[in-house]
Amino acid sequence: MEELNLYILTSNCARNLIDVDLFAAHFFDVLPTSTPAPELIVLSLQELAPIAYSFLGGSYLLPYFNAFIKAVKQATAKQWNKSYVELVKDHTGMTGLMVFARADIAGRISWIDTAHVGFGLQDMGNKGAVGARLKYVVEGRSSQTADLTFVAAHLAPMEDGLVKRNLDWQSIVERLVFPHGQGSPRTVEGDGQHTDESTSLLNERANSSSHNLFAPNSYLFLAGDLNYRTSDVSPLKEDLIRFPKRYADPSSPSHYSHLLPEDQLIREMRAGRTFHGLFEAPINFPPTYKFSDAAQQDARRALETGDSDTEWKWSSHRWPSWCDRILYLDDAASRDTSDGAAHRTVKPVVYDALPLFPHSDHRPVALAVSVPLRPTAAPEDADHMAGDANGGGKTGTVAPFAIDPTWRSRRDAARRKEIVVGVLAYLGLTWEGNGMVLASVVGLLGAWAVLRSIWGV
């Protein structure tokens, strides 16, 4: 059976442009040298750019997206001498999603749909999620496809934000809606907006399983700065002794593994309060957040010289935590077996953190996996097989929450607010905007002076 190899990376960019050469040089650091070139590369990017550029979108975000396009091009050419085609370049506010396909198989992507939800202030995209659903033509079965859903997310921050993070997950399930369902393909414009003008994008059943996050028989990968911490309260001065040290013995209280039992995400998932039905590969790497300013200053030297022996430098006002995570659902084939038993089909190859880069206080996290390409049901059978309106039944995980019928109007209203906030932030927080304001003021003063001289006032 044909297998698809994926490389998924999540990175909080801290609103900064990456150093393309540096990022590309270490893009695949976690992979064994024998790893084959993946068919798909997926990037989940949080705090992709300053809020003004992120909320305005369009050409304002191009330098930030283009930096990653260049990095992927350099990294893949160096690692495998392969070229990749950009399939998706989209965002919801400050959260971006990019999908690249290896050039020789890019033509097998027959269909792409995207979805967007903001759950920051007033539903705006300072925190939010963007998703892409792809249909991949199975070799030898030109009329059948395997479905893959990728979601980039950025949830609420702070140690005491646990309840809000769980609610953000609920918002993703309720309002990250793929409007085209099993309909015709569309082109991804990359501006965070739906470009189809049809008024009947959803089927008559608002919760049709083909539209929601838990589409039957679709692989689902969710990556991002999920922001779950290792404590429910901020650290005190006396807590600093518990911060992980690089060379601590596994038996030492200073070894990073001793923080894992305190991880909020593991606890909440086990209790069934968040990310229902999703899984995570074992964590065998230290916390990815929050590194101090001094650590970021040292990062460039460490990457350029190969000096990776320096002690970890944590910020003292945040608990070191595994904020950056990649989760997955593999219902696409888990029940398609001769004996009817459930079998895990997503096969993690590597789950690890990349080095710290100088542009961020987070370490990126990467997941390399392989999945078997079993074809999905025909479109007309998908809802029947799902079993109910929430996407459950015999072939899919039941969505824990129903689709919010106001998802579209809420997103449209939030988008209008983003434009207003984006313009104000652009004028007040960027040098280009400051220049426009100054030019306007000078122009008005000049016009007033001319009129004053004409009127002899």
ABEGO torsion letter per residue (X at the ends): XBBBBBBBBBBBAGGBBBBAAAAAAAAAAABBAABBBBABBBBBBBGABBAAAAAAEEAAAAAAAAAAAAAAAAAAAAAAGBBBBBABBBBBEABBBBBBBBAAAAAABABBBBBBBBABBGGBAABEBBBBBBBBBBBGBAABBBBBBBBBBBBBBEAAAAAAAAAAAAAAAAABBBAAEABBBBBBAGAGBBABABABABBABAABAAABABBBGBBBBBBEBAGBBABABBBBAAAAAABBBAABBAABAABAAAAAAABAAAAAAAAGABGBGBBBBBBABBBAOBBBAAAAAAAAAAAAAGBAABBBBBBAABBBBBABBBBBBAAAAAABBAAGBBBBABBBABBBBBBBBAABABBBBBBBBBBBBBBBBBAAAAAAAAGBAAGBEAABBBBABBBBAAAAAAAAAAAAAAAAAAAAAAAAABAAAAAAAAAAAAAAAAAAAAAAAAAGX
